[in-house]
Amino acid sequence: MNHSLEFEFLDDAEGGHLVPVGGPVPQLRSLLARGEIDIAVQLYEETGGGAREGLLQEVPVASFELKRSIAQMFRKARDFRSAAIAYEALKQDGEAATCFEQANDFARAADAWRRANELTKAAAAYERAGRTDDAVALYGQAGSKELMAESLARAGKFEAAAAIYRSLNNLHAEVESLRACVSATPGAVAPTMRLAELMANHGHPDKAIEQLMACARSSPEARDDATLLEYLARLLDSTNNAPAAAKVRARISTAPKEPQPVPVLRAALPLPATPGGDGYGFLKALPMFADLAIDDMRSLFRVCVQHGFGPGMHLIEPGQAGRGLFVIVDGQVEVFGGAGPDARLLNTLGVGGYVGEISLLLDGPTSARVTARTNVKALFISREAFKQYLFNTPAAALRIYRLFSINLAERVRTLSAAR
C-alpha cells in the first residue's frame, strides 16, 4: 500500500501545480489519531518539515493521546526540538530535556531537567549552555561537590575549585587546580602558599621553594608579603641553605606587614601519585586519550580518585557491571580469565598498566578478574564520572570516541585474521 500524500492538480497562471489534498497537517493529524505513527513519520519527512508549525499549533489543544503521538512522530523523524516542545505540553519533562539536548538546546534542556528535579543533569546542561553560575549553584544544591569543583575549574575559577577538592581530601585534583591557578594568576600568594605546602609535605621542598620564589618575582605584593617570605626562609633552612634564608629574612624586616602563621614543616608523607608522581603521565599515555588537548587532559586527571588495594583484593570481578578505568601507579595486578580457582592467568600488569577502559564507553558485565598481586595504588575513573566528563567536554568526547572506535576496529581485524 502506498502511504504517500494524496495530490490533486490545480490550474493556475503558471500552468498548474500539485498540492496535497486537504494539506499535510490534516492528513498527519488523521494518521496520528489512529496511532499510525510510522506512516506519519514517512509523510512528515516527505514534507521536508513543512508541516512542523501546523502540528505544533495542534499540540496545545490536542488530546493527551494525540499529543503523545505527535511527540513520538517528531522524535522518530529526528525533529528533536519539536518533540521536546510536544513532551513539554505532556508534562513529561525528562523526555523533553533529553530531546532538547539532542537538539543542542542546552538552556531549555536544563530548565526541563530542573522541573523534573534532576538537579545534576540540569546543572550539566546549564554548563553546556554557558551558564556556569547556575550550574555551580545546582551542583551544590544536589550535594555533588566533585562536579561543582570541576565545573568551577572548567570556568577558570581554580582557587575556588581547589578549596572544594581540599575539603574532599582529593589531593591530586587540588594540586592540579592550584597549579592552574598559579599559572593563570602569577603572583597570587594564597594558592602559591598552599601549593608549596603540599609540595614540601610530600617530599619536594626544592619545588616548593621554586614556586615561592617565582611568585615573589611575579609581583611587588608577593615580594613584600611577610608570610610568604617567612615560609620561604623556613624551607631554605630545611634544605640547609642558611645564607639564602638569611637574605630572605632581611627582606622581611622591611616588609609592610608582620608575617602571619605559616604552614608547619613536616616529614614527607608517603603518598605515591601525588605532587611529583607519574599518575598524570600514565593517564596521558593511554591510547584512547592520545588526542586530548592539554586542558581536556588536565580536566580528566582531576576526575580521577586514588584507590589502594592489598594483596589478593579484587579490582574487577567477572560477571559484574564494569566499574571504570584503573591505572596502576604502584604495585602489580594479575588478570585472570574467569572467576574460579582454575581461572587462567592472562597477564600481569605493573606501574603504568591499566584495566577496565572498555567499561568507560560500553555497558555490560566484565569477563575477567583483576586481583592485586602486591600492595597496589591506582588512579580510578568511574563510569559515571567519565560520562559526566564527556558530556561537559564535547570536543574531548569526539576525540576519545574516534580513537576508541579505531582501536576497537583494529582488535576486530586482528581477531578475524587469526581465525
Beta strands, then each sheet from edge to edge (+ up, - down):
strand 1: 7-10
strand 2: 17-20
strand 3: 305-309
strand 4: 314-316
strand 5: 324-330
strand 6: 333-337
strand 7: 344-349
strand 8: 354-355
strand 9: 368-372
strand 10: 376-382
sheet 1: 1+ 2-
sheet 2: 3+ 10- 5+ 8-
sheet 3: 4+ 9- 6+ 7-
end
